[in-house]
Amino acid sequence: MTVSDILLKVLRAHGVRHLFGIAGDAINDVMDAVRRQDDIQFIHVRHEEAGAFAASAQAKLSGGLAACLGTAGPGAVHLLNGLYDAKLDHAPVIAITGQVATDFIGTQHHQEVALERLFSDVAVYSQTVMTPDQVPEVFLEACHAAVAHRGVAHVSIPTNMSGRHANVNGERQFAAAAAGRISPTSADCESAVAMIEAAENIAILAGIGCAGAREELLAFAERLQAPIVRSLKAKEVIDDNHPLCIGGLGLLGGRPAVKAMDGCDLLIMVGTDFPYRDFYPHGARAIQIDIQPTQIGKRHVADIGLVGHAGATLAKLASLVRPRGKSTFLKAMQHEMREWREGQDALETSNAMPIRPPRIMRALADVAPDDAIFVCDTGTVTAWTARHLILKPGQRYILSGGLASMAFALPGAIGAQLA
């Protein structure tokens, strides 16, 4: 098998089914390997940026590894914007790039770019295959790094390496690493429960880290009688039509969430990287749940940090904390939400001409199928969807969240269609 054949086998073992990109001379051997197999489909795009956006969107929706491809020099450079979208939204994506032959690396050769250095900020792993003896290990390390860190990995393959034969012993070397579920320690959970029991007005700030943990989130909030404030990306987890949800926070949110931040004495942050510090409560204590230890206390001071997956952690806490009776704080926040929604409903049902964007969002929500995937671009349209496009359970919503790049929606929709 060639280096390129091994690359595709490693990618397929990690669940990759599509390779988004543009062909080029420096990746001819990779393209030939794609042609000779049926497991991974090449999706040709008009610009490498679009390929990276499509891979990012696919990874956000599937939760699994996605892949994009660019040739040497400018082809690799063009991937960067889409890869930064994946980095900032914690989407596992592997980027494969061509490179000039190893003999010419470091000589300012035609189309030579120092790709490891170029990708050093966007990628959690970036390496160049300098000998066939490095494979499949380099490919496996790249895939494992992207999945484990939920970020971007990059492998550069020089033109005189991609077609070389490599010795591989058995299919075992292509196997994907198993990913487990992380729960915080019992001692940390007990400390969090003590803080919860001592609080009166509890608010929950839920982020996209709650994806896959909707039921645990709702059960936990119900047990605490706590209102849920959601981030924009968490619309697909819980939206404004649920009685426990009091909408979004920030410039694209609403008044009820601000009131909850002002009135709570304990904030429980779950899987959120909400960046705007001015909207966090002043004086309230805080518990933060996140799978990444580096996220704890990053945006807002956390009195207690619980490192673990949202679902497992919320279920563990719910089993330890005593259920609460009816909460006057929750009731007050729900009243604020009803008043807020009355104003939004008036905008969404207005017969004013020309037709207003909120009316379009309401009409779109009314006719969208239960399994619809909404892919939102960046700009004023983001505000329209944030406040007026109410999702049903089971519908999905993605955007360029952390990077907020324009031109995400169309290639993102391609990735979504194939997720």
N, C-alpha and C positions, 0 to 999 in steps of 0.2 A: 504493500500500500504506500501511496505517496503521503507527504506531509499534509496536503490538502484533503486527501481521503480521510485521514485520521482526524483532522479538524472537524469534518462534517459528522463523523461518528461520535465524537465527544459532544458536539452540540446536540445531536439527536438524543443522546443518552440523558441530556439535561432538559429535554422537553422542547427544544427548539424545532419549530415546524416551518418557519419562514425566514428568509434572509433578505432584508430590504437594502437596496443599494443600486449602484450603477457600475457596469462592467468597465474595465480599463486594462491596458497592457500589463501593468504590474500585478494584476490578479487573474491573468488568463488561466493559470493552472487551477486556481480555486473555482473559477467558472466552469472549467472542463470537468472538475470533480462533481460539481453540482449537476451538470448535464448527465453524468453517468450513474446517477442514483435517483430514487423516487421519494425518499423520506423527507427531504427538505426542499421546499419550493422557493425559487428565486422570484422576488417581487421587484420588478424594475420601476424606478421612480424617475422623476425629471431632474432632481437635484439631491445630492447626498444629505443635505439638511432634512429634506422630507423623509428620507429613509430612516434617519435617526429619530425623528418625531414619531414616525409610524411604529418603530420598535419600542419607543418609550411608552406610547399609548397602549400597545399590546401588553407590555409588562405591567403597567398600572392596573389594567383590567383583569389579567389572568393571575397576577401575583407570581408568575414564573419567569424564567429567563427568556429574553428576546434578543435578536441579533441584527446587526446592520453591517454593511460592507462598503468600503471605499478604496479606490486605487491610491497609488503613491502621490505624494505632494499635495496638490490642490484638492484631490478627491478626499483625502484624509482630513484636510483642514475644514472642508465643507461640512463634515459630520459634527463639528464641535457644538454648534448652537443646540441642536437636538439632543446631544449627549448631556449638555448642561441642564436641559429640562429634566432628563432622567435622574441626574445627580440630585438636583434640588427637590425633586418629588419622590426620592427614594425608590426608584424603579430599577430592577436588576436588568442591565443591558450589557451585552458584550459587543464591542466594535472590533472588526477585523479590517486591517488596512494592509495594502501593498507597501513595498519599500524598494528602493534601489538595491542592486546586488551588493552582497556583503563586501566585495572588493572595493566598492566606491563609497561606502558609508564614511562620512567624515572628510570627504574631498570636495564638498560643494558641487556634487554631480547634478546633472539635469534632473529636475523634479525631486531632488533630495531635500527633505525637511527632517529635522531632529525630532522624530515623532514621539519617542519616549519622553522627551522634555516637553513637547507640545501638549501631551495628554496627562502630564504629571498632576495638574490641578483638578481636572475633571474626573480622573479615574482613581479607583482604589487599588488598581493593579495595572501596570503597563510594562510590557516586555517585548523584546524582539527575538525571533527565532534565528539564532546564528548558526545552528547545526541541527541536523535531523535527530541527533541523539537527545535533544531537549523535548521531543514530543513522544507521547502525549502529555507529559507532565506540565508543560507550560500552558497548554490548552485547559487541562483539568484545574490547575491553579487559578486561571482566569475565571472560569465558570464558578468555581467554589467561592472566590472572592466576591464576585458580583452578587451571588445569591446570599451569602452570609452577611454582607454589609449592605445589601439592598442598594447597590450603586452601580457604577460603570466600571467595566474592565476592558482593557485594550491589549490586543496582540498584533504586532506588526510582523509581516512575513516577507522577507526580501525575495526578489524574483528568482534568484538562483537557489532558493530553499523550498519554495512551494511545490515544485514538481519532483523533488528528490524522494527517493524511497527510504523508508524508515522501518526498523525492525520492531515489531510489537508482539508481545507474548499474550495472546488470548484476549477475549472480549472483556475480561475482568477489569482491565486497565481503563476502559471507557465508562465504567459505572459512575453514576452521579452520587455525590455525597448525600447522606441522609440528613434531613433537617429536623430537629426536635422542637418541642415547645418549652418555653422558659417560664418558670414561676418564681416569684420572690421568696425569700426565706420566711419561715414561720415567725421568727422574731420581728422582722420588719413589718409583716402583716399585723401582728398583735399591736405594735406601736401605732400603726395607722388606724386600727380599730379603736384604740383608746382616744385618739384625736377626734375621730368621727363621733364617738359617744359623747364627747365633751362639747361638741358644736351644736348650735341651734339652727342656724340658717346655712344650709349646705347647697352649693351650686356645683354642677358638673360641666366641665368644658371638654367636649368630645371631638377628637380629630379623626383623620382618615386611618390612624392606627387602630381604630375600632372596627375596621372592615372585617367582616367575618365574625364579629362579636356582638351583633345587634341584640340578640336575645339576652345575653349576659349583661349588656349595658342597660337594657330596659328593666331587667329583673333587679339589678343593683339600685337603679334610680327609684324604682317603685318601693323597694325595701327602705330606702333612706327618705322617701318622699322629697326628692330633690329635683329641681328643674334642670333640664339638659340644654346647655348652650352648645351649638355646633359650629365648627369651622366650615368654611366654604366647601372644601374638598369632602367633608363628611356629610354633605347633603344626601349622598346615596346611602348612608348608614341610617340616618334619621332626619326627617325634614319637618317643616312647619305644620304639617297636618296631624302630627302625633300630639296627644294632649300633654305629654311630658316635655315636649320640645318647645322652647321659647325663642327659636330663631337663631340667626347668625350674629357674630360679634365683629366689630370693626367698621370700617368705612362702608363695607358692603352688607353690613348687618342691620339691626334695628334697635329701637328703644328698649324693648323688654330685656334683651341680653345685657345692655348697659346697666339697667336697673338691678339685674341680678348680681352683676359684678359689684355694684355699689352697696348692695344690701347683704351680701353673704359674709359670714365670719369664717367659713372654710370653703376653699376652692379645691375640687378634685380634678386634676388635669389627666386625661386619658388619651394617650397616643396622639398628642397634638404638638405641632411646632409653630403655633400661632405667634407671629413675629412682632406684633405691635404692642409694645410694653405699656403705652399710655392707657390701653383698655383693660389691663389687669387690675384687680382690686388693690386698694391701698389699706393695709392694716389687717387684712384677713390672713389666716394661716393657709398653707397649701400642701397638698399631697400630689405627687406626680407619678404617673405610671407610664413607663416607656420601655420598649425592647432594647433601646440603645442607652447604655449608661452615660454616654457623652451628652445626651439630650436633657438629662435631669438638671434642673436649675439653669438651663441655657437661656431661656426667655424671661423667666420669672422665678424668684427665689422659692425653692421647695423645702419645706420643713422636714418632709419625709419623702424619700425617693424609693419607688418600688420598681425594680428592673424585672420585666417579664412581659409576655404577650398579654394583650388586653383581655381576651376572653378568659384565659386561665386565671389571671390575677383578679378580675372582677368576680368570678365565680368563687374564688377562695375567700375574698373579703365578704361577699354576701353570706357565706356560710358561717362567718364569725360574728357579724354585726347583728345587733338586735333590731327587729323591724320596728318602724316608727308609726305612730298614729298620724292622723291628718295634720298636715303642716300648714300653718298660716302663711309661711313664706312661699311655699309652692302655690297656694291659693292666690296670693297677691300677684305672683308672677304670671299665673295663668290669666288673671284678670287683665294685666298689662298686655298680654299677648292677644287676647280677644279684641281689645281696643285697637291695638296696632293692626290686626288683620282686617278690621272693619275699614280702616283707611286704605289698606292695600286692595281690598275687594272693590272699593269704589273706583280705583284706578284701573283694575283689571276687567271691570264690566262697563267702563265708560263707552258711550256711543259717539264720543267726539270724533270729528273728522279734521284732518287726516287721522287715520287710525293710530292709536298710541301703542308704543312697545309693550307696556304691561298687558294690554288686551291681547296682543299676539302671543305673549308667553302663556297666558291662561288658556287660549284656544289650543295652543300646541300641547299643553299638558292634558287637556281634555281628550284629545284624539290620539295621543301617543299610546302604542301598545304597552302591555304590562312588562315586557322584556326590553323596552327601548333603551338605547345607549345614547345619551346626550353628550356631544363633544363640543365644548364651548371655546371660542376664540378669546383673544384678549382685547379689552377696550370697554366702551360703554355697554356693549352686549353682555359683558361679565356681570355688571350691576343688574341688568334686566333679569338674567337667569338667577342671580343670587337671591333676589327678593320676590320674583314673580313666577318663576318656574318651579312649581311644587312637585316633587317626585313621589311616586307611589313605591311601596316596598317592592324590591325586585328590579326596579329600574336603576340604571347606572349613570354616573355623571363624572366626566373628567375634563380637565383643562390644564393649561400650562400654569401650574399653581405657584411654585417657588420662583421660577424664572420669569413668568408672565410674559412670554414671548408671543408676539403676533405671528400669524400664519401657522398656528398649530392645528387648527380645527380640521382642515381638509386631509393632510397626511395622518392626523390622529384618527380620523374616521376610517381611513384605510386599515390602520392597525387594529381599530376596534372591530371592524368587520371580520377580521381574521383571528381575533382573540379567542 
